Amino acid sequence: MEKQKAHIDKNNTVIKIRGVEKSFADYDVLRGIDLDLYQGENLVVLGRSGTGKSVLIKLISGLLTTDAGTIEVLGNDVTHISQRALEDLRIRIGFSFQNSALYDSMTVRKNLEFPLVRNRKSLTRAEINKNVEEVLEAVGLSQTINQMPSELSGGQRKRIGIARTLILNPEIMLYDEPTAGLDPITCIEINDLINEVQQRYHTSSIIITHDLTCAKMTGDRIAMLLDGQFQRVGTFDEVFATTDPRVKPFYDYNFIQ
Ligand SMILES: Nc1ncnc2c1ncn2[C@@H]1O[C@H](COP(=O)(O)OP(=O)(O)OP(=O)(O)O)[C@@H](O)[C@H]1O
């Protein structure tokens, strides 16, 4: 499906990263990175295995601390934030992790209710039901409401995982390798869903991937992590309009085999 034009507000930066450094032992993973995520955009972070993409997500969500630099998320400096404020902030962020497993012993309905019951204690039963039905419809899986996760395909489980995140109406979505382990057709369906979520929920998203089809289909901008820094940032075509030997093989491997 063709990506619709997104409503991106470049005057509203929802994540602002400046001069961030992170090392483990003697390995400097991030060496002074700067990045902005604008309200309403899908920003793809591309990079080879081990370049620090997951570390970046963990720094943004406060699961790891920076060695230097600042990260502002929805106006909060997560490098200097109380645990309580961090927990409040995390509710405004949706995490779609590679292994965001569903609870196997619960139906799809119960899986989706879980974050609501935990975080929106004032909701009535009727409101909970309405939220569950709406979000299932948004991911195109209304018919699975009474099924168990074991009865779903990998792609369907991925969709339910995204629905479980969307049910709390996050302002920011962080997708970590959303198409990993899925067949090419299912990958395309998940890419379409990421774009639909952007349109319907007006979320701002960071999509971490090394799948160039995913990057091309979903990204309004691409930021390529190379040697610990974002050295190429722009549209897909801009990022790959180079003969840089660190970039070109990445493109060739994905598209010309
Ligand atoms: N908690 C940690 N302790 C020590 N080293 C770590 C830790 N977390 C990450 N690293 C190292 O940092 C580097 C970057 O890891 P990261 O998981 O961010 O890579 P990635 O770009 O997400 O790779 P992939 O695409 O394979 O998931 C790796 O060399 C990893 O071993």
PDBQT file of the ligand as one rigid body, heavy atoms in Angstrom, charges set to zero:
ROOT
HETATM    1  N1  LIG A 301      24.332  -4.241  28.896  1.00  0.00    +0.000 N 
HETATM    2  C1  LIG A 301      25.375  -4.401  28.082  1.00  0.00    +0.000 A 
HETATM    3  N2  LIG A 301      26.585  -4.735  28.558  1.00  0.00    +0.000 NA
HETATM    4  C2  LIG A 301      27.675  -4.860  27.747  1.00  0.00    +0.000 A 
HETATM    5  N3  LIG A 301      27.628  -4.689  26.415  1.00  0.00    +0.000 NA
HETATM    6  C3  LIG A 301      26.449  -4.370  25.880  1.00  0.00    +0.000 A 
HETATM    7  C4  LIG A 301      25.252  -4.219  26.658  1.00  0.00    +0.000 A 
HETATM    8  N4  LIG A 301      24.225  -3.887  25.847  1.00  0.00    +0.000 NA
HETATM    9  C5  LIG A 301      24.758  -3.846  24.593  1.00  0.00    +0.000 A 
HETATM   10  N5  LIG A 301      26.064  -4.118  24.611  1.00  0.00    +0.000 N 
HETATM   11  C6  LIG A 301      26.965  -4.134  23.443  1.00  0.00    +0.000 C 
HETATM   12  O1  LIG A 301      26.731  -2.952  22.689  1.00  0.00    +0.000 OA
HETATM   13  C7  LIG A 301      26.775  -3.222  21.294  1.00  0.00    +0.000 C 
HETATM   14  C8  LIG A 301      25.497  -2.742  20.611  1.00  0.00    +0.000 C 
HETATM   15  O2  LIG A 301      24.424  -3.591  21.000  1.00  0.00    +0.000 OA
HETATM   16  P1  LIG A 301      22.941  -3.406  20.446  1.00  0.00    +0.000 P 
HETATM   17  O3  LIG A 301      22.141  -4.491  21.089  1.00  0.00    +0.000 OA
HETATM   18  O4  LIG A 301      22.477  -2.031  20.658  1.00  0.00    +0.000 OA
HETATM   19  O5  LIG A 301      23.117  -3.696  18.900  1.00  0.00    +0.000 OA
HETATM   20  P2  LIG A 301      22.029  -3.589  17.757  1.00  0.00    +0.000 P 
HETATM   21  O6  LIG A 301      22.469  -2.530  16.826  1.00  0.00    +0.000 OA
HETATM   22  O7  LIG A 301      20.675  -3.457  18.348  1.00  0.00    +0.000 OA
HETATM   23  O8  LIG A 301      22.217  -5.012  17.065  1.00  0.00    +0.000 OA
HETATM   24  P3  LIG A 301      21.154  -6.065  16.514  1.00  0.00    +0.000 P 
HETATM   25  O9  LIG A 301      20.658  -5.524  15.214  1.00  0.00    +0.000 OA
HETATM   26  O10 LIG A 301      21.982  -7.292  16.332  1.00  0.00    +0.000 OA
HETATM   27  O11 LIG A 301      20.080  -6.227  17.555  1.00  0.00    +0.000 OA
HETATM   28  C9  LIG A 301      27.032  -4.723  21.155  1.00  0.00    +0.000 C 
HETATM   29  O12 LIG A 301      28.403  -4.918  20.926  1.00  0.00    +0.000 OA
HETATM   30  C10 LIG A 301      26.644  -5.281  22.509  1.00  0.00    +0.000 C 
HETATM   31  O13 LIG A 301      27.399  -6.435  22.828  1.00  0.00    +0.000 OA
ENDROOT
TORSDOF 0
